[in-house]
Amino acid sequence: MCRSAAEEITVGLGDTFPFSAPAIMRAFLAWSDPAEVDRLVDRHGLTAFTPEMVVEREALRAVLAVTRERGYGISVREYDFGQS
């Protein structure tokens, strides 16, 4: 439920996201073996939810490296223009 863009965004129990939802995918895959990442991407694909979504494999590898360094996954205007 979203009360306002600046106030709160929540996810309900049982809600799901597609495989390539950027922040979640990056948080899960950043510490995975690169061969496993490739296998999962081959199986599920990368969906470009917005034009800003990283969907090229080499670019994804770079984003995963940054995610490991930072310690968490982020997404800015890649899943939904109204969410960051």
C-alpha positions in Angstrom: 0.0 0.0 0.0 1.3 3.4 -0.9 0.0 6.4 1.2 2.1 8.9 -0.7 5.3 8.7 -2.7 7.2 10.6 0.0 5.6 8.9 3.0 5.6 5.1 2.8 5.7 2.1 0.5 5.0 -1.3 1.9 4.8 -4.8 0.6 2.1 -7.1 1.9 2.6 -10.7 3.1 2.5 -13.0 0.1 3.3 -10.2 -2.4 5.8 -11.3 -5.0 8.2 -9.5 -7.4 9.5 -10.7 -10.8 13.0 -12.3 -10.9 14.5 -9.1 -12.4 13.1 -6.6 -9.9 16.3 -4.7 -9.7 17.0 -3.9 -6.0 15.8 -7.4 -4.8 17.6 -9.3 -7.6 20.9 -7.4 -7.0 20.7 -8.0 -3.2 20.3 -11.7 -3.8 22.7 -12.2 -6.7 25.6 -9.9 -5.7 27.2 -12.6 -3.6 26.3 -15.5 -5.9 28.8 -17.3 -8.1 28.9 -15.7 -11.6 28.1 -19.0 -13.3 25.0 -19.2 -11.1 24.0 -15.6 -12.0 24.3 -16.5 -15.7 22.2 -19.6 -15.2 19.5 -17.7 -13.4 19.5 -14.9 -16.0 19.3 -17.5 -18.8 16.4 -19.2 -17.1 14.4 -16.1 -16.1 15.6 -13.4 -18.3 16.0 -9.7 -17.5 13.0 -7.5 -18.0 13.5 -3.8 -18.7 10.7 -2.4 -16.6 11.8 1.2 -17.5 14.4 2.4 -20.1 16.8 3.0 -17.3 16.9 -0.7 -16.2 20.3 -2.5 -16.6 19.7 -5.5 -18.8 23.0 -6.1 -20.5 24.9 -8.9 -18.9 28.3 -7.1 -18.6 26.6 -4.0 -17.1 24.7 -6.3 -14.6 28.0 -7.8 -13.5 29.4 -4.3 -12.8 26.2 -3.4 -10.9 26.5 -6.6 -8.8 30.1 -5.7 -8.0 29.0 -2.3 -6.8 26.2 -3.9 -4.8 28.7 -6.2 -3.0 30.9 -3.2 -2.1 27.9 -1.1 -0.9 26.4 -4.1 1.0 22.8 -3.7 -0.3 20.9 -3.5 -3.6 19.3 -0.2 -4.9 17.1 0.8 -7.8 16.5 4.3 -8.9 13.8 4.6 -11.6 14.5 1.1 -12.9 11.4 -0.7 -11.7 8.8 2.0 -11.5 9.4 5.7 -12.2 7.6 6.6 -9.0 9.8 4.5 -6.7 13.5 4.6 -5.8 
